[in-house]
Amino acid sequence: MTPSPHLQVGYVAKAHGLRGEVVIRTFDPSSEVLFEVKRARLRRRDGAELDLSLEDARANGKDVVVIFAQVRTREEAEVLVGATVSVLREEIEPPAEGEYFQGDLVGLEAVGEDGRPLGTVEEIWSTGEVPTLVIRRGGEELLVPFAEDFVGEVDVERGRIVVRPPELTE
């Protein structure tokens, strides 16, 4: 599974102000990727994709307020709420050995140490000291901290992650 040329980094949380600004919540609140790139691809909830140029980005707590050159009104910004935000990999530094972009973890097939399928990583929550993988399968949800005690192996190329869910490590 070759990674996409685009890396999903977050989503548009809300419109901001009257001049088309949007608030983007990134998977990794410490990420500075939106301050480094000049363009982004947004995928709206209806599936439409838009390639937009970043005019400005500034921190706003854990979020980033972004001005896109093509978005000038609050109404245009409101249409983007809920859209996923991706950037081109070629515009950012690759992760160091043993590190991963959180966006690359979304979509990986999660399996237990015994190879038993557990579901697919569908979201990442950054609510504590370490990100939490949200793994879903058939209406069930499994929350696994992305920490050494709970994650054995990450193989982005093969689209697979080996996890030890908290209830199995006690």
N, C-alpha and C positions, 0 to 999 in steps of 0.2 A: 504494500500500500504506500505509494509515493505521496508525500505530503503535497497538498495543494499549493499553488504559487501564492495564494492568499492565506493569511493567518487570522482567524477570528480572535479579536482581543476584547470584545465586550458588546454592549448594546446601548441604544439610545433610551435613556430612562425618562426624559421629559423635555419639553420645550422650555426655553429660558428667555425671559424678556420679550420685547416686541420686535426685534430686528433679525429674527431667524436663528438665534443661537440655540444649541441643543446641549443637554447634559448627558455625557456618556459615562456609564459605569463600566469600568474595565474588570476583567476577571481577577487581575492582580492589582490591588489598590496602589502598590508601590511602583507600578509600571510607568515609564516615561515615554513609551513608544509613540503616543499621540503628539508629543512635543518634537519628535524626530522626523516624522514622515510628512510628505506634502500632499498625499492623496489617500483616500479610503474608499472601500466598496461597502455600500450598505445594502442589506437584503431585507426588504420590508416584509411584514407578515403576509402580504398577498403574494409573495414570491418575486416581486419586481426587484431587480438589482440596479443600483445607481452608482456610478463612479463619480466621486466628488473630490474637489480640491480643498485642502485645509488652508484657510486664510490665517487662522489664529487658534491657539489652544492655551487655556490657563487652568491651573488647579483650583478646585472648589471643594475643599475638604478631601474626601476620598474619591471624588468624581472629577471629571474634566469637562469644562465648558468649551465647546468648539464652535467656531464660525466656519461654515462652508461657503465658498465663493458663490455657489449656485442657489443658496437658500437665503432669502432676504426678508421673509415675513414670518410672524409667529404661526400663521396658518400653514405655511410650507413646512415649518419645523414640526408642528404637531402631527403631520402625516408620517413623519419619520419615527415617532415614538414606538418602541418595541422592535425596531429594526436591529439586526445584528450588524456589528461593525468589524470589518476586516481590513488588514493592511497587506501590502506586497512584501513578501519575505525578503526580496532583493534590496529593500530599503532599510532593513534593520539588521543588527548584529545577530548572528546565530547564537543559540544558547551554548554555554560551556559544557564540557564533557560531564555527563551525569546529571545535567539540568535539562528541563523541558519547558517549552512554551505551554502555558495552561491550555491555550486554544487547540494544541495538538492532542491533548488528552480527551477532548470531547469527541465522541464517536468510536472510541476504542472499545473492543469487546472485553469485558471483565470476566476473568475466570478465577476460581479458587486455586489453592496450591495443588489440589488433586486433579486439576483440569476441568472441574465441573463448571459449566457456564452459569454466570451470575447475572448477566445482563449487559447493557451498554451504558457507558459513561455519557450521560445526556446533558449534565450541567456541572459547573464547579461553583461552589459557594465559598466566598472569602469572608467569613464572619468571625474567625478566631485567629489564633497564632499561625495555623497552617490551613491551606485550602482543604475543602471537603469535596470529595467526588460524589456526585449524585448518580447512582447506578439504578437503572430501571429495567424491569422485565415483567411483562404481562400484568401490569397494574401494581406490581410491588416495587417498593423503593428501598434501596440500601444506601446508607451514608457511610463513607469510608474516609477517614483523614488521610491526606496525601503526605504520609510520614513513613519513615523507614520501618517502624513497627507494623504497619498495615499494608505496605506496598512492597511486594517482592521484586517484581520485574516490570519494566516498561519497554515495550517493543513497538515503537511508532510505525516502523516499516511494515511489520506484520499485522498492525492494527489490533494489538492485544496488550492487556495489562493483567498481571497476576496480583491478587489482593488477598489479605487476611482480614475479613470483616471483624470489627471490634467484638462482637458477641462470640467469635470463634477464638479470640486471643486471650480471653479471661481464664 
